[in-house]
């Protein structure tokens, strides 16, 4: 009997529940964002948008090349403007008169839309190879209108493989460019020189008409002598083994050799710097200290002359402004 009663009660409860109207679902109103939260979201979205724009080569603000006269190329496709180039005035470069005149003439022809050669500046360290390139660029731009100014683009040695991408980037521009690689050389089994070789000559597209390449190196053939000899000794045909790598320097139409300076040239560099920056010292004392400085360095060069000038200026309390 108790079991039947339980069944009856259960049925009655189920029927009653079925007859009860279902409760309407209630929705909570969305909570409005306060001002601080909304501002944070807006700021985050703006940050994301700016990062995406910076990562896109098409949105690069340097695309118009109006931001500066000099840029640094990055292999990811960015061109970073350089507002102030570290350089010396061309009149301060002593002992390189012949190389200066040749490079200036070649660069001026290029700036005026005339045929000009790619240039390899090679030779002794510290003799003003890279300084001459930067000084020539600045000197030619001094009296030119903004629309006709040359643009200097530095590409680092380790990024040479991305050189074809840079050429493609510059090809359609109305500006003219000096692409500059400092301290260029190749070691071991490094095959990135092939990218440079194709751009200089030999590629289907070749070098754009609005681009010229200037490179500096301590090596005449951009390859260490022991590497050339090793290639020659292990090859079936010794001549052909090194021909490809040696021919890279041959593709620069202009070779400018920089050799160690004489004592008189070194002293002329020191005196030129001192006169320019107003450093006063008796001539015999200046010569004695300058020669002693070069002896401790084991060499005479433009770089050593500049280092001595900095030492002397610091000791005498003279500021080297305007460099």
C-alpha positions in Angstrom: 0.0 0.0 0.0 2.7 2.6 0.7 4.3 2.0 -2.7 1.0 2.7 -4.4 0.5 5.9 -2.5 3.9 7.1 -3.5 3.1 6.5 -7.2 -0.1 8.4 -6.9 1.6 11.3 -5.2 4.3 11.4 -7.9 1.8 11.4 -10.7 -0.1 14.3 -9.1 3.1 16.3 -8.6 4.1 15.8 -12.3 0.7 16.9 -13.6 0.8 20.0 -11.5 4.3 20.9 -12.6 3.2 20.5 -16.3 0.3 22.8 -15.8 2.4 25.6 -14.3 3.4 28.2 -16.8 7.1 28.4 -17.6 8.9 31.4 -16.2 10.0 33.9 -18.8 13.8 34.0 -19.2 15.2 37.2 -17.8 18.2 38.9 -19.5 20.6 41.0 -17.5 21.3 44.3 -19.2 24.9 44.6 -20.6 27.1 46.6 -18.3 28.3 49.8 -19.9 32.0 50.3 -20.1 33.4 52.9 -17.9 35.6 55.7 -19.4 38.9 54.2 -18.2 38.2 50.8 -19.7 37.1 52.2 -23.0 40.2 54.4 -23.2 42.5 51.4 -22.5 40.8 49.4 -25.3 41.2 52.3 -27.8 44.8 52.7 -26.9 45.5 49.0 -27.3 43.8 49.0 -30.8 45.9 52.0 -31.9 49.1 50.3 -30.7 48.3 47.2 -32.6 47.5 49.2 -35.8 50.7 51.2 -35.6 52.8 48.0 -35.1 51.1 46.4 -38.1 51.8 49.5 -40.2 55.5 49.6 -39.1 55.9 45.9 -40.0 54.5 46.5 -43.5 57.2 47.7 -46.1 54.4 49.4 -48.0 53.6 51.6 -45.0 57.2 52.5 -44.4 57.4 56.3 -43.8 60.8 56.3 -45.6 59.1 55.2 -48.8 59.0 58.8 -50.1 62.6 59.2 -49.0 61.8 62.7 -47.8 62.6 61.9 -44.2 66.3 62.3 -44.6 69.3 62.2 -47.0 70.7 59.0 -45.5 69.2 55.6 -44.5 70.2 52.2 -43.1 68.8 49.2 -44.9 67.4 46.3 -42.9 67.0 42.8 -44.5 63.3 42.7 -43.3 62.6 45.5 -45.8 62.8 48.6 -43.6 64.8 51.7 -44.3 65.7 53.6 -41.2 66.3 57.4 -41.7 69.6 58.8 -40.3 69.0 62.4 -39.4 72.7 63.1 -38.7 75.5 61.3 -40.6 78.8 60.8 -38.7 81.3 62.4 -41.1 84.1 64.8 -41.6 84.1 67.7 -44.1 85.7 66.9 -47.3 88.3 69.7 -46.9 89.7 67.9 -43.8 90.7 64.8 -45.7 94.4 65.1 -46.4 96.7 62.9 -48.4 93.9 61.5 -50.6 93.6 64.4 -53.1 93.7 62.2 -56.2 91.2 59.7 -55.0 88.9 62.5 -53.7 88.9 64.2 -57.1 88.1 61.0 -59.0 85.3 60.0 -56.7 83.8 63.5 -56.6 83.8 63.6 -60.5 82.2 60.1 -60.7 79.6 61.0 -58.1 78.7 64.3 -59.7 78.2 62.7 -63.1 75.9 60.1 -61.5 74.0 62.9 -59.6 73.4 64.7 -63.0 72.0 61.6 -64.6 75.1 60.8 -66.7 76.9 57.4 -66.9 79.1 56.6 -63.8 80.9 53.6 -62.4 80.4 51.6 -59.3 83.5 52.2 -57.0 85.6 50.0 -54.8 87.8 52.0 -52.3 90.4 49.6 -51.1 93.7 49.7 -49.2 95.2 50.6 -45.8 93.1 50.9 -42.7 92.2 54.3 -41.4 93.1 56.3 -44.5 89.6 57.8 -45.0 87.9 55.4 -47.4 84.5 55.5 -45.8 84.9 59.1 -44.7 85.5 60.1 -48.3 82.2 58.4 -49.5 80.2 60.2 -46.8 82.0 63.5 -47.4 81.4 63.3 -51.2 77.7 62.6 -50.6 77.4 65.6 -48.3 79.5 67.9 -50.4 77.4 67.3 -53.6 74.1 67.7 -51.7 75.2 71.1 -50.2 73.8 73.2 -53.0 71.2 70.9 -54.5 67.4 71.3 -54.2 65.6 68.7 -52.0 64.1 67.0 -55.1 67.5 66.4 -56.7 69.5 65.5 -53.6 71.4 62.2 -53.6 70.3 59.6 -51.0 72.9 57.5 -49.2 71.8 54.1 -48.2 74.1 51.9 -46.0 73.8 48.1 -46.2 75.7 46.1 -43.7 78.1 43.4 -44.9 76.0 40.6 -43.3 72.9 41.7 -45.2 74.4 41.5 -48.7 72.1 38.6 -49.6 69.1 41.1 -49.3 70.7 43.4 -51.8 68.4 42.4 -54.7 65.4 43.2 -52.6 66.8 46.7 -51.9 67.4 47.2 -55.6 63.8 46.3 -56.3 62.7 48.8 -53.7 64.7 51.7 -55.2 64.1 51.0 -58.9 60.8 52.9 -59.1 61.9 55.9 -57.1 62.5 59.3 -58.7 65.5 59.9 -56.4 69.1 58.8 -57.1 70.9 56.6 -54.6 74.4 55.7 -53.5 74.2 52.2 -51.9 77.2 52.0 -49.6 78.8 48.9 -47.9 81.7 49.6 -45.5 84.4 47.0 -44.9 83.2 44.6 -47.5 85.0 41.2 -47.7 84.1 37.5 -47.9 85.6 34.6 -45.9 85.3 30.8 -45.9 82.5 29.3 -47.9 80.4 32.5 -47.8 78.3 32.5 -51.0 76.5 35.8 -50.4 78.9 37.5 -52.7 76.9 36.1 -55.6 74.1 38.5 -54.7 76.4 41.4 -55.1 77.9 40.0 -58.3 74.5 39.7 -59.9 73.6 43.3 -59.0 76.9 44.7 -60.3 76.6 43.0 -63.6 75.2 39.8 -65.0 71.6 39.7 -63.5 68.6 39.8 -65.8 67.5 43.2 -64.3 70.9 44.4 -63.4 71.6 47.6 -61.4 68.8 50.2 -61.7 69.8 53.4 -63.5 69.2 55.5 -60.4 71.5 53.4 -58.2 75.3 53.3 -57.9 77.3 51.1 -55.5 80.3 52.3 -53.4 82.1 49.8 -51.2 85.2 50.0 -49.0 87.6 47.1 -48.2 91.0 46.4 -46.9 91.4 43.7 -49.6 92.0 44.4 -53.2 90.1 41.3 -54.4 87.6 41.1 -51.4 89.0 37.7 -50.5 91.8 36.8 -48.1 95.1 35.7 -49.9 95.3 32.4 -48.0 91.7 31.6 -49.2 92.6 32.2 -52.8 95.7 30.1 -52.5 93.7 27.3 -50.8 91.1 27.4 -53.6 93.9 27.2 -56.2 95.7 24.2 -54.6 92.6 22.1 -54.3 91.0 22.7 -57.7 91.3 20.7 -60.8 91.8 23.9 -62.8 93.5 26.3 -60.5 92.8 29.3 -62.7 89.1 28.7 -62.9 88.8 27.9 -59.2 89.4 31.4 -58.1 88.2 33.3 -61.2 84.6 33.6 -60.0 85.5 35.1 -56.6 88.4 37.3 -57.9 86.1 38.6 -60.7 83.8 40.2 -58.1 86.2 43.2 -57.7 86.6 43.4 -61.4 82.9 44.3 -61.7 83.6 47.6 -59.9 84.4 50.0 -62.8 86.4 52.3 -60.5 89.2 51.2 -58.2 90.6 53.7 -55.8 93.7 52.6 -53.8 94.5 54.0 -50.4 98.1 53.5 -49.2 99.8 54.3 -45.9 100.6 58.0 -45.6 104.0 59.5 -45.2 105.1 61.4 -42.1 104.5 64.8 -43.8 101.0 63.7 -44.9 100.2 62.6 -41.3 101.4 65.9 -39.8 99.4 67.8 -42.5 96.3 65.9 -41.3 96.9 66.7 -37.7 97.5 70.4 -38.5 94.4 70.5 -40.6 92.3 69.2 -37.8 93.8 71.6 -35.3 93.3 74.6 -37.5 89.7 73.7 -38.2 88.8 73.2 -34.6 90.9 76.1 -33.2 93.3 74.0 -31.2 96.3 76.1 -30.3 99.7 74.6 -29.7 103.3 75.6 -30.7 104.1 74.0 -34.1 107.3 72.2 -32.9 105.5 70.8 -29.8 102.5 69.8 -31.9 104.7 67.8 -34.3 106.6 66.2 -31.5 103.5 65.0 -29.7 101.8 63.9 -32.9 104.8 61.8 -34.0 105.1 60.3 -30.5 101.4 59.4 -30.6 101.7 57.7 -34.0 104.7 55.7 -32.7 102.7 54.4 -29.8 100.0 53.3 -32.3 102.5 51.7 -34.6 101.1 53.4 -37.7 100.4 56.7 -39.4 96.9 57.3 -40.9 94.0 59.7 -41.0 92.3 57.7 -38.2 95.4 58.0 -35.9 95.6 61.7 -36.7 92.0 62.2 -35.7 92.5 60.1 -32.5 95.4 62.3 -31.6 93.3 65.4 -32.3 90.7 64.2 -29.9 93.2 63.5 -27.2 94.8 67.0 -27.6 91.5 68.8 -27.7 90.3 67.0 -24.6 93.5 67.8 -22.7 93.3 71.5 -23.8 89.5 71.8 -23.1 88.5 72.4 -26.7 85.2 71.2 -27.9 85.1 69.4 -31.3 81.8 70.8 -32.6 80.5 70.7 -36.1 82.0 67.3 -37.0 
